[in-house]
Amino acid sequence: MSYILSSMTSIAVLTVGSFFLGADKLLIVNFAFFWGLICMTVGACFYILQTGFLDLFFEGFKKLSAVAVPKSRSLIETDKQLKKDPSLRSWKQSVFLKGKSLFLGIGSGMMLFSFLSLIFV
């Protein structure tokens, strides 16, 4: 639902903004497409991080940093407790879900605006 809402909001804002800005329409379309691509890329990064695809990659860097900079026992215990904390895990998942839907919605709305504007300009 938030994906559709953010997509429609970005289309509405760009449409109203293009009428009141008075700038070149093609320039607005180009900027909308460019920022739409950037938002879609950020949303894809949120999606990849949410799936856990890169967890093994990040674990390797954690092991390398543990060799280079040793941790105290209390810090190791704190890290273990944070890994097991269900409220922190649910908060991280909600941040990834909201970020993913927000950026993918805004990006797809901006790209849809640029495609439709090219048809009607």
N, CA, C and O atoms as CSV, one atom per row, in Angstrom:
chain,resi,resn,atom,element,x,y,z
A,1,MET,N,N,0.825,-1.190,0.000
A,1,MET,CA,C,0.000,0.000,0.000
A,1,MET,C,C,0.871,1.256,0.000
A,1,MET,O,O,0.586,2.213,-0.719
A,2,SER,N,N,1.936,1.250,0.810
A,2,SER,CA,C,2.798,2.429,0.853
A,2,SER,C,C,3.571,2.595,-0.462
A,2,SER,O,O,3.923,3.711,-0.845
A,3,TYR,N,N,3.830,1.477,-1.146
A,3,TYR,CA,C,4.499,1.542,-2.442
A,3,TYR,C,C,3.640,2.321,-3.444
A,3,TYR,O,O,4.136,3.206,-4.141
A,4,ILE,N,N,2.363,1.987,-3.506
A,4,ILE,CA,C,1.446,2.656,-4.437
A,4,ILE,C,C,1.254,4.106,-4.033
A,4,ILE,O,O,1.212,4.991,-4.888
A,5,LEU,N,N,1.136,4.356,-2.729
A,5,LEU,CA,C,0.942,5.717,-2.242
A,5,LEU,C,C,2.147,6.596,-2.556
A,5,LEU,O,O,1.975,7.731,-3.000
A,6,SER,N,N,3.350,6.105,-2.337
A,6,SER,CA,C,4.542,6.903,-2.637
A,6,SER,C,C,4.711,7.102,-4.135
A,6,SER,O,O,5.185,8.150,-4.573
A,7,SER,N,N,4.329,6.111,-4.919
A,7,SER,CA,C,4.418,6.241,-6.363
A,7,SER,C,C,3.450,7.307,-6.883
A,7,SER,O,O,3.830,8.155,-7.690
A,8,MET,N,N,2.223,7.259,-6.427
A,8,MET,CA,C,1.223,8.240,-6.861
A,8,MET,C,C,1.560,9.644,-6.344
A,8,MET,O,O,1.316,10.634,-7.033
A,9,THR,N,N,2.114,9.726,-5.143
A,9,THR,CA,C,2.500,11.027,-4.606
A,9,THR,C,C,3.615,11.647,-5.432
A,9,THR,O,O,3.578,12.844,-5.719
A,10,SER,N,N,4.597,10.859,-5.816
A,10,SER,CA,C,5.691,11.407,-6.619
A,10,SER,C,C,5.199,11.849,-7.993
A,10,SER,O,O,5.656,12.865,-8.517
A,11,ILE,N,N,4.281,11.100,-8.577
A,11,ILE,CA,C,3.722,11.516,-9.872
A,11,ILE,C,C,2.952,12.818,-9.732
A,11,ILE,O,O,3.077,13.711,-10.569
A,12,ALA,N,N,2.150,12.927,-8.666
A,12,ALA,CA,C,1.361,14.141,-8.462
A,12,ALA,C,C,2.258,15.352,-8.208
A,12,ALA,O,O,2.018,16.429,-8.754
A,13,VAL,N,N,3.271,15.182,-7.399
A,13,VAL,CA,C,4.179,16.289,-7.097
A,13,VAL,C,C,4.929,16.721,-8.351
A,13,VAL,O,O,5.075,17.918,-8.598
A,14,LEU,N,N,5.401,15.778,-9.136
A,14,LEU,CA,C,6.108,16.136,-10.363
A,14,LEU,C,C,5.191,16.803,-11.379
A,14,LEU,O,O,5.605,17.731,-12.075
A,15,THR,N,N,3.964,16.343,-11.468
A,15,THR,CA,C,3.022,16.950,-12.407
A,15,THR,C,C,2.703,18.385,-12.013
A,15,THR,O,O,2.748,19.288,-12.848
A,16,VAL,N,N,2.382,18.594,-10.752
A,16,VAL,CA,C,2.075,19.948,-10.279
A,16,VAL,C,C,3.315,20.825,-10.359
A,16,VAL,O,O,3.227,21.988,-10.753
A,17,GLY,N,N,4.469,20.281,-9.990
A,17,GLY,CA,C,5.710,21.046,-10.044
A,17,GLY,C,C,6.105,21.446,-11.451
A,17,GLY,O,O,6.652,22.528,-11.661
A,18,SER,N,N,5.833,20.585,-12.412
A,18,SER,CA,C,6.206,20.919,-13.789
A,18,SER,C,C,5.347,22.049,-14.350
A,18,SER,O,O,5.801,22.807,-15.206
A,19,PHE,N,N,4.122,22.165,-13.876
A,19,PHE,CA,C,3.270,23.269,-14.341
A,19,PHE,C,C,3.682,24.595,-13.713
A,19,PHE,O,O,3.639,25.625,-14.386
A,20,PHE,N,N,4.074,24.596,-12.458
A,20,PHE,CA,C,4.373,25.831,-11.754
A,20,PHE,C,C,5.828,26.248,-11.831
A,20,PHE,O,O,6.141,27.401,-11.534
A,21,LEU,N,N,6.722,25.368,-12.214
A,21,LEU,CA,C,8.130,25.716,-12.266
A,21,LEU,C,C,8.448,26.643,-13.435
A,21,LEU,O,O,9.268,27.553,-13.309
A,22,GLY,N,N,7.821,26.418,-14.525
A,22,GLY,CA,C,8.081,27.251,-15.694
A,22,GLY,C,C,9.400,26.925,-16.379
A,22,GLY,O,O,9.824,27.658,-17.272
A,23,ALA,N,N,10.051,25.852,-15.984
A,23,ALA,CA,C,11.314,25.462,-16.609
A,23,ALA,C,C,11.015,24.657,-17.875
A,23,ALA,O,O,9.864,24.362,-18.194
A,24,ASP,N,N,12.062,24.324,-18.563
A,24,ASP,CA,C,11.937,23.525,-19.774
A,24,ASP,C,C,11.384,22.143,-19.416
A,24,ASP,O,O,11.892,21.486,-18.507
A,25,LYS,N,N,10.360,21.710,-20.119
A,25,LYS,CA,C,9.700,20.436,-19.814
A,25,LYS,C,C,10.643,19.250,-19.992
A,25,LYS,O,O,10.610,18.304,-19.204
A,26,LEU,N,N,11.473,19.299,-21.012
A,26,LEU,CA,C,12.400,18.199,-21.257
A,26,LEU,C,C,13.452,18.096,-20.153
A,26,LEU,O,O,13.896,16.997,-19.819
A,27,LEU,N,N,13.850,19.231,-19.590
A,27,LEU,CA,C,14.786,19.231,-18.478
A,27,LEU,C,C,14.157,18.573,-17.249
A,27,LEU,O,O,14.825,17.811,-16.550
A,28,ILE,N,N,12.903,18.853,-16.984
A,28,ILE,CA,C,12.197,18.248,-15.853
A,28,ILE,C,C,12.055,16.744,-16.060
A,28,ILE,O,O,12.210,15.965,-15.119
A,29,VAL,N,N,11.763,16.341,-17.286
A,29,VAL,CA,C,11.633,14.913,-17.596
A,29,VAL,C,C,12.965,14.202,-17.397
A,29,VAL,O,O,13.002,13.097,-16.856
A,30,ASN,N,N,14.064,14.827,-17.831
A,30,ASN,CA,C,15.386,14.226,-17.668
A,30,ASN,C,C,15.763,14.088,-16.198
A,30,ASN,O,O,16.276,13.052,-15.776
A,31,PHE,N,N,15.505,15.142,-15.420
A,31,PHE,CA,C,15.809,15.059,-13.992
A,31,PHE,C,C,14.936,14.031,-13.292
A,31,PHE,O,O,15.409,13.334,-12.395
A,32,ALA,N,N,13.678,13.923,-13.682
A,32,ALA,CA,C,12.782,12.931,-13.079
A,32,ALA,C,C,13.274,11.519,-13.383
A,32,ALA,O,O,13.244,10.652,-12.509
A,33,PHE,N,N,13.719,11.284,-14.594
A,33,PHE,CA,C,14.237,9.968,-14.944
A,33,PHE,C,C,15.531,9.663,-14.186
A,33,PHE,O,O,15.717,8.552,-13.689
A,34,PHE,N,N,16.419,10.646,-14.102
A,34,PHE,CA,C,17.687,10.462,-13.410
A,34,PHE,C,C,17.466,10.150,-11.929
A,34,PHE,O,O,18.033,9.188,-11.411
A,35,TRP,N,N,16.657,10.945,-11.251
A,35,TRP,CA,C,16.414,10.707,-9.828
A,35,TRP,C,C,15.553,9.467,-9.615
A,35,TRP,O,O,15.628,8.839,-8.559
A,36,GLY,N,N,14.746,9.112,-10.593
A,36,GLY,CA,C,14.000,7.860,-10.514
A,36,GLY,C,C,14.932,6.663,-10.548
A,36,GLY,O,O,14.742,5.698,-9.807
A,37,LEU,N,N,15.943,6.726,-11.412
A,37,LEU,CA,C,16.941,5.643,-11.457
A,37,LEU,C,C,17.719,5.530,-10.151
A,37,LEU,O,O,18.000,4.427,-9.681
A,38,ILE,N,N,18.060,6.664,-9.574
A,38,ILE,CA,C,18.794,6.648,-8.312
A,38,ILE,C,C,17.922,6.067,-7.203
A,38,ILE,O,O,18.394,5.249,-6.413
A,39,CYS,N,N,16.669,6.474,-7.135
A,39,CYS,CA,C,15.754,5.936,-6.111
A,39,CYS,C,C,15.523,4.442,-6.310
A,39,CYS,O,O,15.453,3.699,-5.331
A,40,MET,N,N,15.405,3.993,-7.539
A,40,MET,CA,C,15.227,2.572,-7.791
A,40,MET,C,C,16.481,1.782,-7.372
A,40,MET,O,O,16.366,0.664,-6.870
A,41,THR,N,N,17.663,2.355,-7.574
A,41,THR,CA,C,18.898,1.698,-7.168
A,41,THR,C,C,18.989,1.587,-5.648
A,41,THR,O,O,19.384,0.547,-5.122
A,42,VAL,N,N,18.627,2.646,-4.951
A,42,VAL,CA,C,18.640,2.611,-3.484
A,42,VAL,C,C,17.605,1.605,-2.978
A,42,VAL,O,O,17.871,0.863,-2.033
A,43,GLY,N,N,16.425,1.579,-3.606
A,43,GLY,CA,C,15.405,0.605,-3.224
A,43,GLY,C,C,15.854,-0.823,-3.476
A,43,GLY,O,O,15.545,-1.719,-2.690
A,44,ALA,N,N,16.576,-1.043,-4.560
A,44,ALA,CA,C,17.107,-2.388,-4.836
A,44,ALA,C,C,18.161,-2.778,-3.802
A,44,ALA,O,O,18.251,-3.944,-3.420
A,45,CYS,N,N,18.953,-1.815,-3.349
A,45,CYS,CA,C,19.936,-2.097,-2.291
A,45,CYS,C,C,19.233,-2.483,-0.998
A,45,CYS,O,O,19.667,-3.408,-0.312
A,46,PHE,N,N,18.146,-1.784,-0.656
A,46,PHE,CA,C,17.361,-2.155,0.526
A,46,PHE,C,C,16.802,-3.561,0.370
A,46,PHE,O,O,16.780,-4.332,1.329
A,47,TYR,N,N,16.355,-3.893,-0.820
A,47,TYR,CA,C,15.788,-5.223,-1.059
A,47,TYR,C,C,16.854,-6.308,-0.887
A,47,TYR,O,O,16.601,-7.343,-0.271
A,48,ILE,N,N,18.032,-6.067,-1.430
A,48,ILE,CA,C,19.118,-7.050,-1.325
A,48,ILE,C,C,19.551,-7.211,0.128
A,48,ILE,O,O,19.801,-8.328,0.581
A,49,LEU,N,N,19.641,-6.105,0.859
A,49,LEU,CA,C,20.016,-6.199,2.268
A,49,LEU,C,C,18.938,-6.893,3.095
A,49,LEU,O,O,19.250,-7.586,4.064
A,50,GLN,N,N,17.665,-6.710,2.717
A,50,GLN,CA,C,16.574,-7.343,3.451
A,50,GLN,C,C,16.582,-8.853,3.255
A,50,GLN,O,O,16.239,-9.593,4.178
A,51,THR,N,N,16.961,-9.318,2.090
A,51,THR,CA,C,16.952,-10.753,1.833
A,51,THR,C,C,18.089,-11.474,2.536
A,51,THR,O,O,18.013,-12.687,2.736
A,52,GLY,N,N,19.148,-10.757,2.917
A,52,GLY,CA,C,20.278,-11.398,3.579
A,52,GLY,C,C,21.257,-12.011,2.608
A,52,GLY,O,O,22.068,-12.848,3.003
A,53,PHE,N,N,21.206,-11.623,1.368
A,53,PHE,CA,C,22.089,-12.179,0.338
A,53,PHE,C,C,23.559,-11.882,0.627
A,53,PHE,O,O,24.429,-12.698,0.322
A,54,LEU,N,N,23.837,-10.727,1.210
A,54,LEU,CA,C,25.214,-10.316,1.449
A,54,LEU,C,C,25.685,-10.598,2.869
A,54,LEU,O,O,26.756,-10.131,3.258
A,55,ASP,N,N,24.919,-11.345,3.650
A,55,ASP,CA,C,25.305,-11.619,5.036
A,55,ASP,C,C,26.630,-12.376,5.122
A,55,ASP,O,O,27.460,-12.071,5.978
A,56,LEU,N,N,26.832,-13.339,4.261
A,56,LEU,CA,C,28.080,-14.094,4.264
A,56,LEU,C,C,29.268,-13.193,3.921
A,56,LEU,O,O,30.349,-13.328,4.494
A,57,PHE,N,N,29.053,-12.290,2.995
A,57,PHE,CA,C,30.086,-11.327,2.600
A,57,PHE,C,C,30.455,-10.430,3.777
A,57,PHE,O,O,31.636,-10.207,4.042
A,58,PHE,N,N,29.442,-9.910,4.488
A,58,PHE,CA,C,29.699,-9.041,5.626
A,58,PHE,C,C,30.321,-9.800,6.793
A,58,PHE,O,O,31.115,-9.229,7.542
A,59,GLU,N,N,29.978,-11.068,6.960
A,59,GLU,CA,C,30.573,-11.876,8.023
A,59,GLU,C,C,32.080,-12.049,7.804
A,59,GLU,O,O,32.847,-12.076,8.766
A,60,GLY,N,N,32.498,-12.163,6.554
A,60,GLY,CA,C,33.922,-12.264,6.248
A,60,GLY,C,C,34.681,-11.017,6.668
A,60,GLY,O,O,35.782,-11.110,7.211
A,61,PHE,N,N,34.094,-9.844,6.417
A,61,PHE,CA,C,34.738,-8.610,6.846
A,61,PHE,C,C,34.750,-8.483,8.358
A,61,PHE,O,O,35.694,-7.929,8.922
A,62,LYS,N,N,33.715,-8.987,9.029
A,62,LYS,CA,C,33.718,-8.972,10.497
A,62,LYS,C,C,34.839,-9.853,11.039
A,62,LYS,O,O,35.494,-9.494,12.018
A,63,LYS,N,N,35.062,-10.998,10.410
A,63,LYS,CA,C,36.143,-11.881,10.854
A,63,LYS,C,C,37.508,-11.248,10.606
A,63,LYS,O,O,38.413,-11.373,11.430
A,64,LEU,N,N,37.655,-10.565,9.466
A,64,LEU,CA,C,38.919,-9.890,9.186
A,64,LEU,C,C,39.181,-8.769,10.183
A,64,LEU,O,O,40.313,-8.587,10.631
A,65,SER,N,N,38.145,-8.020,10.531
A,65,SER,CA,C,38.333,-6.933,11.491
A,65,SER,C,C,38.604,-7.479,12.888
A,65,SER,O,O,39.314,-6.846,13.669
A,66,ALA,N,N,38.046,-8.650,13.214
A,66,ALA,CA,C,38.319,-9.251,14.523
A,66,ALA,C,C,39.781,-9.664,14.643
A,66,ALA,O,O,40.349,-9.622,15.734
A,67,VAL,N,N,40.394,-10.062,13.527
A,67,VAL,CA,C,41.806,-10.428,13.547
A,67,VAL,C,C,42.668,-9.169,13.674
A,67,VAL,O,O,43.657,-9.164,14.407
A,68,ALA,N,N,42.297,-8.121,12.972
A,68,ALA,CA,C,43.102,-6.897,12.972
A,68,ALA,C,C,42.950,-6.120,14.275
A,68,ALA,O,O,43.931,-5.600,14.806
A,69,VAL,N,N,41.717,-6.037,14.797
A,69,VAL,CA,C,41.451,-5.287,16.016
A,69,VAL,C,C,40.746,-6.222,16.990
A,69,VAL,O,O,39.555,-6.485,16.825
A,70,PRO,N,N,41.437,-6.723,17.983
A,70,PRO,CA,C,40.802,-7.661,18.911
A,70,PRO,C,C,39.743,-6.973,19.780
A,70,PRO,O,O,39.883,-5.804,20.139
A,71,LYS,N,N,38.680,-7.723,20.110
A,71,LYS,CA,C,37.581,-7.201,20.921
A,71,LYS,C,C,37.698,-7.743,22.340
A,71,LYS,O,O,38.247,-8.819,22.579
A,72,SER,N,N,37.172,-6.971,23.258
A,72,SER,CA,C,37.128,-7.439,24.637
A,72,SER,C,C,35.995,-8.457,24.790
A,72,SER,O,O,35.105,-8.541,23.943
A,73,ARG,N,N,36.038,-9.219,25.869
A,73,ARG,CA,C,35.003,-10.234,26.092
A,73,ARG,C,C,33.637,-9.611,26.308
A,73,ARG,O,O,32.626,-10.167,25.879
A,74,SER,N,N,33.596,-8.477,26.959
A,74,SER,CA,C,32.307,-7.821,27.201
A,74,SER,C,C,31.683,-7.343,25.885
A,74,SER,O,O,30.467,-7.416,25.710
A,75,LEU,N,N,32.509,-6.859,24.972
A,75,LEU,CA,C,31.998,-6.428,23.672
A,75,LEU,C,C,31.500,-7.618,22.854
A,75,LEU,O,O,30.501,-7.504,22.144
A,76,ILE,N,N,32.177,-8.743,22.944
A,76,ILE,CA,C,31.741,-9.957,22.251
A,76,ILE,C,C,30.398,-10.420,22.800
A,76,ILE,O,O,29.515,-10.808,22.034
A,77,GLU,N,N,30.235,-10.383,24.123
A,77,GLU,CA,C,28.968,-10.777,24.739
A,77,GLU,C,C,27.839,-9.822,24.351
A,77,GLU,O,O,26.711,-10.253,24.115
A,78,THR,N,N,28.140,-8.545,24.288
A,78,THR,CA,C,27.136,-7.565,23.870
A,78,THR,C,C,26.710,-7.811,22.430
A,78,THR,O,O,25.524,-7.729,22.112
A,79,ASP,N,N,27.663,-8.109,21.558
A,79,ASP,CA,C,27.334,-8.411,20.166
A,79,ASP,C,C,26.440,-9.649,20.059
A,79,ASP,O,O,25.512,-9.678,19.250
A,80,LYS,N,N,26.717,-10.662,20.869
A,80,LYS,CA,C,25.885,-11.867,20.859
A,80,LYS,C,C,24.470,-11.565,21.327
A,80,LYS,O,O,23.505,-12.078,20.761
A,81,GLN,N,N,24.339,-10.728,22.366
A,81,GLN,CA,C,23.016,-10.364,22.862
A,81,GLN,C,C,22.243,-9.555,21.839
A,81,GLN,O,O,21.037,-9.743,21.677
A,82,LEU,N,N,22.927,-8.657,21.147
A,82,LEU,CA,C,22.251,-7.860,20.121
A,82,LEU,C,C,21.798,-8.721,18.952
A,82,LEU,O,O,20.751,-8.453,18.361
A,83,LYS,N,N,22.570,-9.754,18.606
A,83,LYS,CA,C,22.168,-10.657,17.529
A,83,LYS,C,C,20.912,-11.435,17.887
A,83,LYS,O,O,20.098,-11.744,17.017
A,84,LYS,N,N,20.755,-11.755,19.178
A,84,LYS,CA,C,19.614,-12.547,19.614
A,84,LYS,C,C,18.394,-11.703,19.970
A,84,LYS,O,O,17.323,-12.258,20.214
A,85,ASP,N,N,18.527,-10.375,20.006
A,85,ASP,CA,C,17.435,-9.497,20.433
A,85,ASP,C,C,16.336,-9.465,19.374
A,85,ASP,O,O,16.579,-8.996,18.262
A,86,PRO,N,N,15.117,-9.956,19.691
A,86,PRO,CA,C,14.052,-9.989,18.686
A,86,PRO,C,C,13.493,-8.602,18.343
A,86,PRO,O,O,13.065,-8.371,17.213
A,87,SER,N,N,13.496,-7.691,19.302
A,87,SER,CA,C,12.965,-6.360,18.999
A,87,SER,C,C,13.879,-5.607,18.043
A,87,SER,O,O,13.404,-4.881,17.170
A,88,LEU,N,N,15.176,-5.776,18.204
A,88,LEU,CA,C,16.115,-5.133,17.277
A,88,LEU,C,C,15.997,-5.732,15.880
A,88,LEU,O,O,16.050,-5.005,14.887
A,89,ARG,N,N,15.839,-7.037,15.798
A,89,ARG,CA,C,15.680,-7.691,14.488
A,89,ARG,C,C,14.404,-7.237,13.797
A,89,ARG,O,O,14.404,-6.992,12.591
A,90,SER,N,N,13.309,-7.122,14.556
A,90,SER,CA,C,12.047,-6.680,13.937
A,90,SER,C,C,12.141,-5.219,13.519
A,90,SER,O,O,11.570,-4.828,12.501
A,91,TRP,N,N,12.867,-4.396,14.308
A,91,TRP,CA,C,13.038,-3.003,13.929
A,91,TRP,C,C,13.846,-2.890,12.632
A,91,TRP,O,O,13.505,-2.099,11.753
A,92,LYS,N,N,14.912,-3.678,12.515
A,92,LYS,CA,C,15.716,-3.666,11.290
A,92,LYS,C,C,14.885,-4.098,10.083
A,92,LYS,O,O,14.974,-3.492,9.014
A,93,GLN,N,N,14.083,-5.139,10.255
A,93,GLN,CA,C,13.252,-5.611,9.151
A,93,GLN,C,C,12.224,-4.560,8.742
A,93,GLN,O,O,11.950,-4.391,7.553
A,94,SER,N,N,11.652,-3.852,9.720
A,94,SER,CA,C,10.670,-2.824,9.379
A,94,SER,C,C,11.329,-1.645,8.680
A,94,SER,O,O,10.730,-1.042,7.789
A,95,VAL,N,N,12.558,-1.307,9.073
A,95,VAL,CA,C,13.274,-0.219,8.397
A,95,VAL,C,C,13.577,-0.614,6.956
A,95,VAL,O,O,13.400,0.192,6.042
A,96,PHE,N,N,14.034,-1.849,6.745
A,96,PHE,CA,C,14.306,-2.308,5.382
A,96,PHE,C,C,13.034,-2.345,4.546
A,96,PHE,O,O,13.054,-1.963,3.376
A,97,LEU,N,N,11.934,-2.797,5.126
A,97,LEU,CA,C,10.667,-2.884,4.396
A,97,LEU,C,C,10.148,-1.505,4.019
A,97,LEU,O,O,9.726,-1.286,2.884
A,98,LYS,N,N,10.176,-0.576,4.969
A,98,LYS,CA,C,9.698,0.783,4.686
A,98,LYS,C,C,10.605,1.502,3.699
A,98,LYS,O,O,10.123,2.192,2.801
A,99,GLY,N,N,11.919,1.345,3.860
A,99,GLY,CA,C,12.852,1.985,2.933
A,99,GLY,C,C,12.716,1.436,1.525
A,99,GLY,O,O,12.757,2.176,0.542
A,100,LYS,N,N,12.553,0.116,1.452
A,100,LYS,CA,C,12.393,-0.514,0.142
A,100,LYS,C,C,11.135,-0.013,-0.552
A,100,LYS,O,O,11.187,0.382,-1.716
A,101,SER,N,N,10.012,-0.025,0.145
A,101,SER,CA,C,8.761,0.389,-0.493
A,101,SER,C,C,8.773,1.882,-0.807
A,101,SER,O,O,8.217,2.302,-1.822
A,102,LEU,N,N,9.402,2.693,0.053
A,102,LEU,CA,C,9.448,4.127,-0.203
A,102,LEU,C,C,10.293,4.449,-1.436
A,102,LEU,O,O,9.839,5.154,-2.337
A,103,PHE,N,N,11.510,3.936,-1.472
A,103,PHE,CA,C,12.398,4.275,-2.585
A,103,PHE,C,C,11.943,3.639,-3.894
A,103,PHE,O,O,12.023,4.278,-4.943
A,104,LEU,N,N,11.471,2.399,-3.858
A,104,LEU,CA,C,10.982,1.793,-5.098
A,104,LEU,C,C,9.713,2.478,-5.586
A,104,LEU,O,O,9.509,2.620,-6.792
A,105,GLY,N,N,8.859,2.905,-4.658
A,105,GLY,CA,C,7.640,3.614,-5.055
A,105,GLY,C,C,7.932,4.967,-5.662
A,105,GLY,O,O,7.383,5.311,-6.709
A,106,ILE,N,N,8.786,5.735,-5.021
A,106,ILE,CA,C,9.138,7.053,-5.543
A,106,ILE,C,C,9.873,6.915,-6.876
A,106,ILE,O,O,9.599,7.654,-7.821
A,107,GLY,N,N,10.793,5.979,-6.946
A,107,GLY,CA,C,11.547,5.794,-8.189
A,107,GLY,C,C,10.670,5.364,-9.348
A,107,GLY,O,O,10.808,5.879,-10.457
A,108,SER,N,N,9.764,4.419,-9.099
A,108,SER,CA,C,8.888,3.992,-10.196
A,108,SER,C,C,7.902,5.087,-10.573
A,108,SER,O,O,7.535,5.214,-11.741
A,109,GLY,N,N,7.472,5.876,-9.604
A,109,GLY,CA,C,6.588,7.003,-9.928
A,109,GLY,C,C,7.292,8.048,-10.773
A,109,GLY,O,O,6.710,8.580,-11.719
A,110,MET,N,N,8.529,8.341,-10.443
A,110,MET,CA,C,9.281,9.329,-11.213
A,110,MET,C,C,9.575,8.816,-12.621
A,110,MET,O,O,9.511,9.577,-13.587
A,111,MET,N,N,9.892,7.544,-12.736
A,111,MET,CA,C,10.167,7.008,-14.063
A,111,MET,C,C,8.889,6.927,-14.898
A,111,MET,O,O,8.913,7.182,-16.102
A,112,LEU,N,N,7.778,6.573,-14.259
A,112,LEU,CA,C,6.501,6.558,-14.978
A,112,LEU,C,C,6.131,7.960,-15.439
A,112,LEU,O,O,5.631,8.143,-16.549
A,113,PHE,N,N,6.377,8.949,-14.585
A,113,PHE,CA,C,6.131,10.336,-14.969
A,113,PHE,C,C,6.984,10.719,-16.173
A,113,PHE,O,O,6.493,11.364,-17.099
A,114,SER,N,N,8.266,10.326,-16.167
A,114,SER,CA,C,9.131,10.709,-17.282
A,114,SER,C,C,8.713,10.015,-18.575
A,114,SER,O,O,8.760,10.625,-19.644
A,115,PHE,N,N,8.305,8.745,-18.492
A,115,PHE,CA,C,7.844,8.048,-19.696
A,115,PHE,C,C,6.558,8.651,-20.241
A,115,PHE,O,O,6.426,8.864,-21.446
A,116,LEU,N,N,5.616,8.924,-19.355
A,116,LEU,CA,C,4.353,9.516,-19.811
A,116,LEU,C,C,4.547,10.924,-20.316
A,116,LEU,O,O,3.876,11.333,-21.263
A,117,SER,N,N,5.450,11.684,-19.710
A,117,SER,CA,C,5.710,13.047,-20.176
A,117,SER,C,C,6.361,13.049,-21.552
A,117,SER,O,O,6.103,13.943,-22.359
A,118,LEU,N,N,7.197,12.064,-21.824
A,118,LEU,CA,C,7.802,12.001,-23.159
A,118,LEU,C,C,6.766,11.693,-24.229
A,118,LEU,O,O,6.897,12.133,-25.371
A,119,ILE,N,N,5.740,10.941,-23.863
A,119,ILE,CA,C,4.680,10.644,-24.823
A,119,ILE,C,C,3.848,11.888,-25.121
A,119,ILE,O,O,3.475,12.123,-26.271
A,120,PHE,N,N,3.556,12.684,-24.095
A,120,PHE,CA,C,2.640,13.810,-24.255
A,120,PHE,C,C,3.333,15.148,-24.433
A,120,PHE,O,O,2.645,16.155,-24.601
A,121,VAL,N,N,4.666,15.215,-24.406
A,121,VAL,CA,C,5.351,16.519,-24.583
A,121,VAL,C,C,5.611,16.763,-26.028
A,121,VAL,O,O,6.174,17.797,-26.388
